[in-house]
Amino acid sequence: MSNLGFALEGAWKVLLAGLILGAGLPAIFALGIRSMAFGAGGDTEVDHAAPHPAGRVIAYVLFALVVLIALLGIVFIVASGFGKALSFEHIYPTIVDK
């Protein structure tokens, strides 16, 4: 019975990571696209509203977040290839020995 518990414990972690990275990043990117349309206004909006500068700022922040997460994923893969680990002990991520 403990093997089943270990399998289920690992399964929910994989499911959570898949939801965050598999659906979460594209959802954040889609919100960035929608915010960019909100910032542009005019013909990009259904109601032809006036442009909103906050929409562009929100879009750029969301795009930067997606790029940052993708770069952290690449750093994690490269660091593990060199026998290192990615540590989040401080405010910023660092590469440390395993």
C-alpha positions as CSV (number, residue, x, y, z in Angstrom):
1,M,0.0,0.0,0.0
2,S,2.9,2.4,0.6
3,N,4.0,2.0,-3.0
4,L,0.6,3.3,-4.1
5,G,1.0,6.2,-1.8
6,F,4.4,7.1,-3.2
7,A,3.0,6.8,-6.8
8,L,0.1,9.1,-6.0
9,E,2.4,11.6,-4.2
10,G,4.6,11.8,-7.3
11,A,1.7,11.9,-9.7
12,W,0.1,15.0,-8.1
13,K,3.5,16.8,-8.2
14,V,3.9,16.0,-11.9
15,L,0.3,17.1,-12.6
16,L,0.8,20.4,-10.8
17,A,4.1,21.1,-12.7
18,G,2.3,20.2,-15.9
19,L,-0.5,22.6,-15.2
20,I,1.8,25.4,-14.2
21,L,4.2,25.0,-17.1
22,G,2.0,23.4,-19.7
23,A,-1.1,25.6,-19.3
24,G,0.1,28.4,-17.0
25,L,2.8,30.0,-19.2
26,P,0.6,30.1,-22.4
27,A,-2.2,31.5,-20.3
28,I,0.1,34.3,-19.0
29,F,1.2,35.0,-22.6
30,A,-2.4,35.1,-23.7
31,L,-3.2,37.6,-21.0
32,G,-0.2,39.7,-22.2
33,I,-1.6,39.6,-25.8
34,R,-5.0,40.7,-24.5
35,S,-3.5,43.5,-22.4
36,M,-1.6,44.7,-25.5
37,A,-4.9,44.9,-27.4
38,F,-6.4,46.8,-24.4
39,G,-3.4,49.2,-24.5
40,A,-3.8,49.8,-28.2
41,G,-7.5,50.4,-28.1
42,G,-9.3,51.5,-31.3
43,D,-9.9,48.7,-33.9
44,T,-8.2,46.1,-31.7
45,E,-11.1,46.3,-29.2
46,V,-14.6,45.2,-29.8
47,D,-16.1,48.4,-28.5
48,H,-13.5,50.6,-30.2
49,A,-12.4,52.1,-26.9
50,A,-9.7,54.6,-26.4
51,P,-6.1,53.4,-25.8
52,H,-5.0,52.7,-22.2
53,P,-1.3,53.1,-21.4
54,A,-1.7,50.7,-18.5
55,G,-2.5,47.9,-20.9
56,R,0.9,48.1,-22.5
57,V,2.7,48.2,-19.2
58,I,0.8,45.1,-18.0
59,A,1.5,43.4,-21.3
60,Y,5.3,44.0,-21.0
61,V,5.4,42.8,-17.4
62,L,3.6,39.6,-18.4
63,F,5.9,39.0,-21.4
64,A,8.9,39.6,-19.2
65,L,7.6,37.1,-16.7
66,V,7.2,34.4,-19.4
67,V,10.7,35.1,-20.7
68,L,12.2,35.0,-17.2
69,I,10.5,31.6,-16.4
70,A,11.7,30.2,-19.7
71,L,15.3,31.3,-19.1
72,L,15.1,29.9,-15.6
73,G,14.1,26.5,-17.1
74,I,17.0,26.6,-19.5
75,V,19.4,27.5,-16.7
76,F,18.0,24.6,-14.6
77,I,18.6,22.2,-17.5
78,V,22.1,23.4,-18.2
79,A,23.1,23.5,-14.5
80,S,22.0,19.9,-14.0
81,G,24.0,18.9,-17.1
82,F,27.1,20.3,-15.4
83,G,26.4,18.6,-12.1
84,K,25.2,21.7,-10.4
85,A,21.9,22.7,-8.9
86,L,19.7,25.8,-9.1
87,S,19.2,27.3,-5.6
88,F,16.5,29.7,-4.5
89,E,17.9,30.3,-1.0
90,H,18.4,34.0,-1.7
91,I,16.1,36.5,-3.4
92,Y,17.7,35.7,-6.8
93,P,18.4,32.1,-8.1
94,T,22.0,30.9,-7.9
95,I,23.9,27.9,-9.3
96,V,25.4,25.8,-6.5
97,D,27.3,22.5,-6.3
98,K,25.1,19.5,-5.6
